[in-house]
């Protein structure tokens, strides 16, 4: 573990309104526009992909915050650079990006979900490629003061395998499911997220 003092900096920022900046409002408006645009086009598959990734993203961030509570240090933290720290490892700007990441990336999927690329199902192929791309971006973020991998063993490879691949698998497979299955998955993941935030953040103040 290195620079544990950055953990305290993140905790000092946690949901502290003193650092709020107005640029968050147009970012939120853009996210709303993206979803509204897909809704008017009745592109419900893209909406399902976006909400699936975002729900899994929140699940991981809550889990990271719970690790912080029980062990004293999260796997990743945001010690500076955000105008509003939602949880110990995610600022509002990054969270808004993840809000549309699954929706945007689903637009690059081939129309045929069974098509193979290099012998691999294209949904799995695109999940791996997107995960690799996002992992590379996170490598850059970890070199800045705004994002910190707390443990030496936690880095690009663990993030790629355990975090980003599940993010995009959730998005791309939810994209193809029948509406009933989409709704069931989204209800489960978002139900867990909302319940966890109410209990662990709102009532117990653990995260």
Phi, psi and omega in degrees: 000140180227150178049055180296343178296339178291335175298316180294323177299319178295317180295327177292332179277339192307115179048037177268113185287351183296339185259006184298140177234145187293340183297344178296327183296310176295330175297316178297319179298321179295319177298316178298321180296317180302313180291320179296321180297316178292326180294317180294334177273359182059034178270069186290336178296316179294321178297317178299319179298316180296313182291328179294310180297318182294324177294319177292321176304312180295323177301315180293320180293322176295316178299317178299319179292326177291323174300319176302315183296315187275333182252343182097346179214131174283172176285325177220149180222161173241094186276349181194172170089356179250150178273348175198115181271111183287311175223169190304334184248008183212125173272165185295328181295314179294321180296320178294327175296314179294337179298331181243358185301313181294321179296310182297312184290335178293340180289345179267358182288140173299151181297327181269111181292346181264354180298143180251146175236120184055035178080005182245140174308133189297331178294316177293318180300311181291329176296316180294316181295317178294320178298320178296316180298316180291327177294321178296318177298320180291329174301315177297314181301323182291346176272352181263165177290346189275348184216137187221125168276117189286317184261145181297330182276351180261116182201208189300316184292310176301321179297315180302313186281312190267346185243297189287325176299312175300323178306307187280333172297317178300315182296311189283325178283325175296326177305323186267344182295158172293153184309322180298317179290322176302311182297321180295314180297313182296323178296321181291308185293318180285332175296318177297314182299311182296316180298318180296318180293320179297313184284306190278331178262313186282318185264308185272340181057041178274332186232000000 
